[in-house]
Amino acid sequence: MSLFRDDGIVLRTQKLGEADRIITFLTRRYGRVRAVARGVRRTKSKFGARLEPFSHVDVQYFARGSELIGRGLPLCTQTETIAAYGSGIVTDYDRYTAGTAMLETAERFTDHEGQPAVQQYLLLVGGLRTLARGEHAPRLVLDAFLLRSLAVNGYAPSLGDCARCGMPGPNRFFSVAAGGSVCGECRVPGSVVPSAEAVGLLSALLSGDWTSADACEGRHVREGSSLVSAYLHWHLERGLRSLRYVDK
């Protein structure tokens, strides 16, 4: 029997029995972790209030054996709030839907429990912090998070040089299946011709150029979002359930 401690973001919760919950975390040291929190659904439980989605918490786990991830789920025995991002997210529909899509994306990109995913964890913390503060439009924050999540998992789209032959950009066509921008010679069926402004927006979001991103016109933001959604769905092999509610 061992104790473990880590900080993490609450991705989602599931009911268990009459008063318990299974909490899914994305943690700094152990990646995705599922743990049982006893009694958190009781009305007077202060413990449960700290274990809602979007919460950034310091967590103590109790596990049977020498490893946190074993045959059974560990117990979540203690939590301390680091940042309650939910208070700045759940009261605004656009922030809430964008944040929910971010949580689902982070969980999908960390499908093996107990495997460290530090870059994904740091991306999620930074994205939720930015979203909660309202520093930029929620859709821009979401698209920046999606692009960077794709990048840290090895799926960064090419937004300049041809993804197939490397011909220096800008290139006119964009193919999700080919990996991003492609030249005329490498064009494949299903390629689209996005505006230069939409491609420029994606480059700005990927690099963190928020001055350019914030100045982008709404029609180009929508076009860029469509490219990001299509590219994400291709690499995840199935769509995000929460993404359908964004900008609805």
Buried (B, 14 or more C-beta within 10 A) or exposed (E): EEEBEBBBBBBBBEEBEEBBBBBBBBBBBBBBBBBBBBBBBEEEBEBBEBBBBBBBBBBBBBBEEEEBBEEEBBBBBBBEEBBBBBEBBBEBEBBBBBBBBBBBBBBBBBEEBBEBBEBBBEBBBBBBBBBBEBEBBBBBBBBBBBBBBBBBBEBBBBBBBBBBEEBEBEBBBBBBEBBBBBBEEBBEEEBBEBEEBBBBBBBBBBBEBBEBBEEBEEEBBEBBBEBBBBBBBBBBEEEBEBBEBBBE
